[in-house]
Amino acid sequence: MIGEGKTHTSRFLTAGSVRLLSRNAGDHTRRFPEIATVVAKLRPDVLILDGEVAVFDEELVSPFHLLGDPDTGVLCTPPMFIAFDILQVGRRDVRSFPLARRRSILEDAIAESAMVLPARRLDSYGRGHGRQFTAARCHRAVS
């Protein structure tokens, strides 16, 4: 949860107004007003996304501490919302839809935003290449 432990997962709900909520129902809308403003401009009137707020350093890594300490001298992006999944669009609950279909709906819903991005999928590395991705990621973290 944002500011409530090591994970920083939150959800958006837009319905005329935007709320950024943690899993424990903590409201972080005032903490990230830029993201709330961007979400308010997304097309669906009601939209519930599952994801996390993140900032990325110059290596495009998202160190958690940068969310709490923006003045570290580290060059980083403004806070962005990384969407993992879409749960509702308008009045339609899409949680029962297959993941591939929800991903398509998600990408369409956030296509116009530069601050709300879909999470990168490991499928882009090809099936069976999870170990290669993990090894490359570990090498990058050590380097």
Phi, psi and omega in degrees: 000148181296119179070009183234037181134198185276334179271153182229050179277139177214172178227150176256145169226118177245131178197067185086327174225164183243139172228135175255109187244139172277172179297335178268017177069018173289133181266118183246020182299316181290334179288329182232064184296330180296319180292318179300319179297317180294317181297323180299337181270354179293152187299307184297141177292324177236129183210125174241121180243149173248130181180205181212154174274136181213155167237150183241137178277186184295343177267005184063032173259148182249080177292129185302322185298338180292338176291326183265343184224079184290348182257043183274358184082002179270128176293122180211166179284164169292165177302138179229156175258123178258112185271124177271322188203161175244133185252329181209140174228121186059227179270001186265120173280118185255009183300333181275353179289152175301149183305318181299321179290318178297322179298318178297317178296317179301309182298323177293319183293329184250010186304329184273359186257139175264350182247356174240111187237148176285143176297145177289136183261139178294339178303335181294346176269356179090147180299140177081003182252016180301321179294322178296318178298314181298317179298317179296319180295316179295320178298318180295321180291328180280327184293000000 
